[in-house]
Amino acid sequence: MAETTPRRVAILGSTGSIGTQALEVIASHPGQFEVVALCAGRNAALLAEQVRRFTPQMVGIRQSGAEATLRERIADDVALFTGDEAAERIAAESGADVVLNAMTGSIGLRPTLAALSAGATLALANKESLVVGGALVAAATQRPGQVVPVDSEHSALAQALASGRHERGLCAPTLTGHSEVRRLVLTASGGPFRGWGSEALATVTPEQALKHPNFAMGLMVTTNSATLVNKALEVIEAHLLFDVPLRDIDTVIHPQQYIHSLVEFHDGSTIAQAGPPRMLVPIALGLSWPQRLPAVDTPIDWTHPMSWDFEPLDHSAFPAVQLAKEAAASSATHMAVYNAANEQAVEAFHAGRLPFTGILRLIEEVLGAHNGVPADQANLEAVLEAETWARNTAERLMAGEQVVA
């Protein structure tokens, strides 16, 4: 990076997979960044160690009862925020140049809005906040390019789009509406059950669902990767980030995950972004965009023989993507309902209350009972109300109650 002063960085979700890797990137590029704030959902011990190493001025933790433990381990002059509002306050008050939102779940929506309203560049790994509150995020965005995607698929799309003309969407450097893009193609590993049919999927156990073939992630994200709900959310995120119609966004199964996504242009050319199946480069780009940091990861060794596979997505066995497209087209709150119902269903699956194939069935039932809110009425309160309604409706349906739209 050519900047003479380090970028001030706040990391929300610092003890998770994305957060810890972001700190690795920062540590390996001294002088480029200054960590001004760290926030975690839990794991006070690891957070305290991160504070000791990176000396931020602000620290937050959501976990109830962690304040005393954390305060004992950090300096008295470090501001400490706790509870559900900790991340939002840090996003709003840290003064960071870049806020990396690496939280999991729609709880990341308020911090996302706070970071944008504060004028920070938002390095977004919390796909749910955009999926759930797309119109709200767009309204809070103050300048073109203020939102930088950190998901590997969307980082790949942003990089590939630089090869052609596409001046639309939250990530665009300018907003003139020009585009040479014909189609976006997101790649997916297929998860641990690639090639399985519906009958076999009905027997999946929680232990099996948590065995992702390529990545080690948390319970929710790993399960979402097994159902392909994670890919469904990414399709909607791509639609919102790059302003490409849902009909022009496709998914292809690529088990090796070396190609992270592709952009097809009107002239028939396709640009694919390739790299190791790791998150270091997307994270680094999120922190340093539009510049690239040196020596972030080991590139692919093209001198060794290798082969990569591509397969169409089986929408019959894995209906998550199509269901999300239909939900996103229905109303401004249907995706909030989709996401909330999924979170309830995943928790129920791991508690033994719902079969694996019941996750998508429950989402579809909850969506079918939702009336929806028009786009001009979709404020934060309406979105949060839709989420609460969806969670309650999911629980009622699982309890055997009849719900009428």
C-alpha positions in Angstrom: 0.0 0.0 0.0 1.3 3.5 -0.9 -0.4 5.2 2.0 1.9 7.0 4.4 -0.3 6.6 7.4 -1.7 3.3 8.6 -5.4 2.5 8.1 -7.4 2.5 11.3 -9.2 -0.8 11.5 -12.1 -2.0 13.7 -12.9 -5.8 13.7 -16.3 -7.0 14.7 -16.1 -10.8 15.4 -12.4 -10.7 16.1 -12.3 -14.2 17.8 -14.0 -16.0 14.9 -12.3 -17.5 11.8 -12.4 -14.3 9.7 -11.4 -12.1 12.5 -8.4 -14.1 13.6 -7.2 -14.4 10.0 -7.6 -10.6 9.6 -5.4 -10.1 12.6 -2.9 -12.4 11.0 -2.8 -10.3 7.9 -2.4 -7.1 9.9 0.4 -8.6 12.0 2.3 -9.7 8.8 2.1 -6.2 7.3 3.5 -3.9 10.0 3.0 -0.2 9.5 0.0 -0.7 7.1 -2.7 -0.9 9.7 -3.6 0.3 13.2 -6.2 -1.8 15.1 -8.3 0.7 17.0 -11.2 -1.6 18.1 -11.9 -5.2 18.6 -15.3 -6.8 19.4 -16.3 -10.5 19.9 -19.4 -12.4 20.7 -17.7 -14.6 23.3 -14.3 -16.1 24.1 -13.1 -13.4 26.5 -9.7 -15.1 27.0 -8.8 -15.0 23.3 -10.2 -11.4 23.0 -8.0 -10.3 26.0 -4.9 -11.9 24.3 -5.8 -10.0 21.1 -6.1 -6.8 23.0 -2.7 -7.3 24.6 -1.1 -7.9 21.3 -2.8 -5.2 19.1 -3.5 -2.5 21.8 -6.9 -1.2 20.5 -8.5 1.8 22.3 -12.0 0.2 22.3 -13.0 -3.4 23.1 -16.5 -5.0 23.1 -17.9 -8.4 23.9 -21.5 -9.5 23.7 -21.4 -12.5 26.1 -23.2 -11.9 29.3 -21.0 -11.9 32.4 -17.7 -11.5 30.5 -17.2 -7.9 31.5 -15.4 -8.6 34.8 -13.2 -11.2 33.3 -12.2 -9.0 30.4 -11.6 -5.9 32.6 -9.2 -7.8 34.7 -7.1 -8.6 31.7 -7.0 -5.3 29.8 -5.6 -1.9 30.6 -7.8 0.6 32.5 -7.6 3.2 29.7 -9.2 0.8 27.1 -12.9 1.6 26.6 -15.0 -1.5 27.2 -18.5 -2.1 25.8 -20.6 -5.2 26.6 -23.9 -6.7 25.6 -26.0 -6.7 22.4 -25.1 -3.1 21.6 -21.3 -3.4 21.9 -20.6 -4.0 18.2 -22.9 -1.3 17.1 -21.3 1.3 19.4 -17.8 0.3 18.3 -18.8 0.6 14.6 -20.2 4.0 15.3 -17.7 5.5 17.7 -14.3 3.9 17.0 -13.3 6.4 14.3 -12.0 3.5 12.1 -11.2 4.0 8.5 -12.2 0.4 7.8 -14.8 -1.6 9.8 -14.5 -5.4 9.2 -17.9 -6.9 10.0 -17.1 -10.6 10.5 -20.1 -11.3 12.7 -22.4 -14.3 12.0 -26.1 -13.8 11.6 -28.5 -10.9 11.2 -27.3 -9.5 14.5 -24.7 -7.8 12.3 -27.2 -5.5 10.6 -27.1 -2.7 13.2 -23.3 -2.6 13.2 -23.3 -2.6 9.4 -25.6 0.4 9.4 -23.6 2.2 12.1 -20.3 1.7 10.3 -21.7 3.1 7.1 -23.4 6.1 8.8 -20.0 6.8 10.5 -18.5 7.1 7.1 -16.1 4.1 7.4 -15.4 1.7 4.6 -17.3 -1.4 5.4 -15.4 -4.7 4.7 -18.4 -7.0 4.8 -18.1 -10.6 5.7 -21.5 -10.6 7.5 -23.6 -11.5 4.5 -26.8 -11.7 6.6 -26.9 -8.0 7.3 -27.0 -7.2 3.6 -29.4 -10.0 2.7 -31.7 -9.1 5.5 -31.5 -5.3 5.2 -30.5 -4.7 1.6 -32.5 -1.5 1.1 -31.4 -0.2 4.5 -27.7 -0.8 3.7 -28.1 0.8 0.3 -29.7 3.9 1.9 -27.0 4.1 4.5 -24.2 3.9 2.0 -22.7 7.4 1.6 -20.4 7.0 -1.4 -19.6 4.5 -4.2 -17.3 1.8 -3.2 -17.9 2.2 0.6 -18.9 -1.4 0.8 -16.1 -3.9 0.1 -17.0 -7.6 0.0 -15.0 -10.1 2.0 -16.7 -13.4 1.1 -14.4 -15.1 -1.2 -17.1 -15.4 -3.9 -17.9 -11.7 -3.9 -14.3 -10.6 -3.6 -13.7 -12.8 -6.7 -16.6 -11.1 -8.5 -15.3 -7.6 -7.6 -11.9 -8.5 -8.9 -13.2 -10.1 -12.1 -15.5 -7.1 -12.7 -12.5 -4.9 -12.9 -11.7 -6.6 -16.2 -14.8 -5.0 -17.9 -17.1 -2.1 -17.5 -19.6 -2.4 -14.7 -20.4 0.9 -12.9 -23.4 -0.2 -10.9 -24.0 -1.5 -7.4 -22.7 -0.7 -3.9 -19.1 -1.8 -4.8 -18.9 0.3 -8.0 -16.2 3.0 -8.2 -18.8 5.2 -10.0 -22.5 5.0 -10.4 -23.3 5.7 -14.0 -25.3 2.6 -14.7 -23.0 1.2 -17.5 -22.3 -2.5 -17.7 -20.8 -5.0 -20.0 -21.8 -7.9 -17.8 -24.0 -10.7 -19.1 -24.0 -13.0 -16.1 -22.4 -13.7 -12.7 -21.5 -17.3 -11.8 -20.8 -18.2 -8.1 -19.0 -21.4 -7.4 -19.9 -23.7 -4.6 -18.1 -26.7 -3.1 -21.3 -28.6 -2.9 -20.7 -29.3 0.8 -20.3 -32.7 2.4 -23.4 -34.1 0.6 -22.6 -33.3 -3.0 -24.3 -35.8 -5.2 -26.7 -37.0 -2.5 -30.4 -37.3 -3.3 -33.4 -36.3 -1.2 -33.8 -39.7 0.3 -30.2 -39.9 1.5 -30.3 -36.3 2.8 -33.2 -37.2 5.1 -30.8 -39.4 7.1 -28.1 -36.7 7.7 -26.9 -36.3 11.3 -25.7 -33.0 12.8 -22.2 -34.6 13.1 -22.2 -35.3 9.3 -23.4 -31.8 8.5 -20.5 -30.2 10.4 -17.9 -32.0 8.3 -17.2 -29.4 5.5 -14.8 -30.8 2.9 -12.6 -27.7 2.7 -13.2 -25.2 5.5 -13.4 -25.2 9.3 -16.3 -22.8 10.2 -18.8 -22.3 13.0 -22.0 -24.3 13.4 -24.3 -22.0 11.6 -22.1 -21.3 8.5 -21.0 -24.9 8.2 -24.6 -26.2 8.3 -25.7 -23.5 5.9 -22.9 -24.8 3.5 -24.3 -28.3 3.8 -27.8 -27.2 2.9 -26.5 -24.7 0.4 -28.4 -21.9 2.2 -25.0 -20.2 2.5 -24.8 -20.1 -1.3 -28.4 -18.9 -1.5 -27.5 -16.0 0.7 -24.5 -15.3 -1.4 -26.6 -15.2 -4.6 -28.8 -12.5 -3.0 -25.7 -10.7 -1.7 -24.2 -10.6 -5.2 -27.5 -9.2 -6.6 -27.4 -6.4 -4.0 -23.7 -5.7 -4.1 -23.4 -5.5 -7.9 -26.9 -4.6 -9.0 -27.2 -7.6 -11.4 -30.7 -9.1 -11.8 -31.3 -12.4 -10.0 -32.1 -14.1 -13.3 -28.5 -13.3 -14.4 -26.8 -14.9 -11.3 -26.1 -18.6 -11.5 -24.4 -21.2 -9.2 -22.0 -24.0 -10.3 -20.6 -26.8 -8.2 -16.8 -26.7 -8.1 -15.6 -29.1 -5.4 -11.9 -28.0 -5.4 -12.9 -24.3 -4.8 -9.8 -22.9 -6.5 -12.0 -20.8 -8.8 -13.9 -18.6 -6.4 -16.4 -17.1 -8.9 -16.7 -16.0 -12.6 -18.0 -13.0 -14.6 -19.4 -13.6 -18.1 -19.3 -10.5 -20.4 -21.6 -9.7 -23.3 -18.9 -10.5 -25.9 -18.7 -14.1 -24.7 -15.6 -13.9 -22.6 -15.5 -15.2 -19.0 -13.1 -13.9 -16.4 -12.5 -16.3 -13.4 -10.7 -15.3 -10.2 -8.6 -18.2 -9.0 -6.5 -18.8 -5.8 -6.0 -21.3 -3.0 -9.2 -22.4 -1.2 -8.4 -20.1 1.7 -9.7 -16.7 2.9 -6.5 -14.7 3.4 -6.6 -12.8 0.1 -10.3 -11.8 0.3 -9.7 -10.6 3.9 -6.6 -8.7 2.9 -8.4 -7.1 0.0 -11.2 -6.1 2.3 -8.8 -4.3 4.5 -6.6 -2.7 1.8 -9.0 -2.2 -1.2 -8.5 -1.1 -3.9 -4.8 -1.8 -3.4 -3.3 -5.3 -2.9 -1.0 -6.2 -0.1 2.2 -8.2 -0.9 2.8 -11.8 0.2 -0.6 -12.5 1.6 -0.9 -16.1 0.5 1.0 -18.8 -1.5 -0.2 -18.7 -5.1 -1.3 -21.8 -7.1 1.7 -23.8 -8.4 0.9 -24.1 -12.1 3.9 -26.4 -12.7 2.1 -29.3 -11.0 -0.6 -31.3 -12.8 -4.1 -30.8 -11.5 -7.7 -31.0 -12.6 -10.8 -29.1 -11.6 -14.4 -30.3 -11.8 -17.6 -28.3 -12.5 -21.2 -29.6 -12.1 -24.6 -28.1 -12.3 -26.4 -27.5 -9.0 -29.1 -30.1 -8.3 -32.0 -27.8 -7.4 -34.3 -30.7 -6.6 -32.2 -32.0 -3.8 -30.9 -28.6 -2.8 -33.7 -26.0 -3.3 -32.1 -23.3 -1.2 -30.9 -21.1 -4.0 -34.1 -21.1 -6.0 -36.2 -20.5 -2.9 -34.1 -17.5 -2.0 -34.5 -16.0 -5.4 -38.2 -16.3 -5.2 -38.2 -14.8 -1.7 -36.0 -11.9 -2.7 -38.5 -11.1 -5.6 -41.5 -11.3 -3.3 -41.1 -8.3 -1.0 -38.6 -6.3 1.0 -38.9 -8.4 4.1 -39.1 -12.0 2.6 -35.3 -12.5 2.8 -35.3 -11.4 6.4 -37.9 -14.0 7.0 -35.9 -16.6 5.0 -32.8 -16.0 7.1 -34.5 -15.9 10.5 -36.5 -19.1 9.7 -33.3 -20.8 8.6 -31.5 -19.8 11.9 -34.3 -21.3 13.9 -34.4 -24.4 11.7 -30.6 -25.0 12.0 -30.8 -24.7 15.8 -33.7 -27.2 15.8 -31.8 -29.6 13.6 -28.8 -29.6 15.9 -31.1 -30.0 18.9 -32.7 -33.1 17.3 -36.0 -31.5 16.8 -35.9 -31.4 13.0 -34.4 -33.6 10.2 -31.9 -32.2 7.9 -34.3 -32.0 5.0 -36.8 -30.3 7.3 -34.6 -27.2 7.4 -35.6 -26.1 3.8 -39.2 -27.3 4.3 -39.6 -25.2 7.3 -38.1 -22.1 5.6 -40.6 -22.6 2.7 -43.5 -23.0 5.1 -42.6 -19.8 7.0 -42.2 -17.9 3.7 -45.6 -19.1 2.5 -47.2 -17.6 5.6 -45.5 -14.2 5.3 -47.4 -11.3 3.7 -44.4 -9.1 3.1 -43.7 -5.4 3.4 -43.4 -3.1 0.4 -40.0 -1.6 -0.3 -41.2 1.9 0.6 -42.2 0.7 4.1 -39.1 -1.4 4.8 -37.4 0.5 7.6 -35.3 -1.1 10.3 -38.3 -1.6 12.6 -40.2 -3.4 9.9 -37.3 -5.7 9.1 -36.7 -6.6 12.7 -40.4 -7.2 13.2 -40.4 -9.6 10.2 -37.5 -11.4 11.7 -39.2 -11.8 15.1 -42.4 -12.9 13.4 -40.4 -15.5 11.3 -38.7 -17.0 14.4 -42.0 -17.2 16.3 -43.8 -18.7 13.3 -41.0 -21.3 12.8 -41.4 -22.4 16.4 -45.2 -22.6 16.1 -44.9 -24.7 13.0 -42.4 -27.0 14.6 -44.8 -27.3 17.5 -47.5 -28.5 15.2 -49.6 -25.4 15.1 -51.4 -24.3 11.9 -50.3 -20.9 10.6 -52.3 -19.1 8.0 -50.9 -16.2 5.9 
